[in-house]
């Protein structure tokens, strides 16, 4: 597709892989940027991770426990979101409005939608 993304099939599902970023800090497999047949799946996963991160901020745990957990949670979405800007540009060049919306949905902060 472009320098950072490739279409693939994983466990019978068509996906777009982010070959520039790993799934998280412990897995070396490429991150999935989009599930073709289930475009909201990545957005739901990232919302859960961000809510978990928010929940961690309310726990009174020592920083030596909180910090690694927060780093792990961020590693599952932070770098991937930045790279996915190129995926949005690719879909824009192909005039694929549905895929553009899916990528945008993956990037948005779920707390912005509460307003």
C-alpha positions in Angstrom: 0.0 0.0 0.0 2.8 2.4 1.0 6.0 2.5 2.9 4.4 1.6 6.3 1.3 -0.5 5.5 0.5 -3.8 3.9 -2.7 -5.7 3.3 -2.6 -9.2 4.8 -4.9 -12.0 6.1 -4.5 -13.1 9.8 -6.6 -16.0 11.1 -9.0 -15.6 8.2 -9.5 -11.9 8.6 -8.4 -9.3 6.1 -6.3 -6.6 7.8 -4.0 -3.7 7.1 -0.7 -4.2 8.9 1.4 -1.4 10.2 4.9 -2.7 9.4 6.7 0.2 11.0 5.4 -0.4 14.5 5.1 -3.5 16.7 1.9 -4.6 18.4 3.2 -3.5 21.8 6.4 -3.3 23.7 6.5 -7.1 24.4 5.3 -8.4 21.0 7.5 -8.1 17.9 4.7 -8.8 15.4 3.5 -5.9 13.3 0.6 -3.9 14.7 -2.8 -4.2 13.0 -3.9 -0.8 11.8 -7.3 -1.8 10.5 -9.5 -4.8 10.3 -11.1 -4.5 6.8 -14.4 -6.2 7.7 -14.6 -4.9 11.3 -13.2 -1.3 11.1 -14.3 -0.3 14.6 -12.3 -3.1 16.3 -9.1 -1.1 16.7 -11.0 1.9 18.0 -12.7 -0.2 20.6 -9.4 -1.8 21.7 -7.7 1.6 22.0 -10.6 3.0 24.0 -10.3 0.1 26.5 -6.6 0.7 26.8 -7.0 4.4 27.3 -9.8 3.8 29.9 -7.4 1.3 31.7 -4.7 4.0 31.7 -7.2 6.5 33.2 -8.2 3.9 35.8 -4.6 3.4 36.7 -4.3 7.1 37.5 -6.9 6.7 40.3 -5.1 3.8 42.0 -2.8 4.5 44.8 0.0 2.2 43.7 3.7 2.9 43.9 5.2 4.5 40.8 7.5 1.5 40.2 4.4 -0.5 39.5 2.3 2.2 37.7 5.0 3.4 35.4 5.7 0.1 33.6 2.0 -0.7 33.3 1.3 2.7 31.8 4.2 2.3 29.4 2.8 -1.0 28.2 -0.6 0.5 27.7 0.8 3.4 25.7 3.0 1.1 23.6 -0.2 -0.6 22.3 -1.5 2.6 20.6 0.6 5.7 20.9 3.2 5.2 18.1 0.7 3.3 15.9 -1.6 6.3 15.8 1.2 8.6 14.6 2.2 6.3 11.8 -1.5 5.8 10.8 -1.5 9.4 9.5 0.2 8.0 6.4 -2.6 5.4 6.1 -5.1 8.2 6.1 -3.2 9.9 3.3 -3.1 6.7 1.3 -6.9 6.2 1.6 -7.4 9.9 0.7 -5.3 9.5 -2.5 -7.5 6.5 -3.4 -10.7 8.4 -2.6 -11.7 5.7 -0.1 -13.9 7.8 2.2 -15.1 4.8 4.4 -11.5 3.8 5.1 -10.5 7.4 5.8 -13.3 7.6 8.4 -12.2 4.3 10.0 -8.6 5.5 10.4 -9.9 8.8 11.8 -12.1 6.9 14.3 -9.0 4.9 15.4 -7.1 8.1 16.1 -9.8 10.1 18.0 -9.6 10.5 21.7 -12.7 8.8 23.1 -13.0 11.5 25.8 -13.5 14.2 23.1 -16.7 12.4 22.1 -18.3 13.0 25.5 -19.0 16.6 24.8 
